[in-house]
Amino acid sequence: MKVLTSSKMPSGGIGVDMVVKKDSDGTTVCSSSISSSKSNTNTLTITNLTGGSICTVNVTVRSLSKPANTLTRTFKIARK
């Protein structure tokens, strides 16, 4: 999955966090983080999805120079 940042990059760069949880019981399926990046395109990989399980993916992008400046997006995903 690619996380695209279209706004001006903060001087300190950004951090990106992703957590994937099963909707049925809230267990974490996978998580991934990029601790520091100055790229407008960052790639994260979703792994360990099991067939028939619906999961919620939370992706948070945060400014490293202004910690209060964050954006979180959520979407559903399932493997056939």
RAURCOR-V667981 format. One record per helix or strand of 3 or more residues. SS is the DSSP state (2 for helix, 1 for strand). FROM is the first residue (numbers start at 1). TO is the last residue. Records with the same first field share a line. If there is no record, write none. Layout:
SS = FROM-TO ; FROM-TO
This chain:
1 = 2-4 ; 14-22 ; 28-37 ; 41-43 ; 54-63 ; 70-79
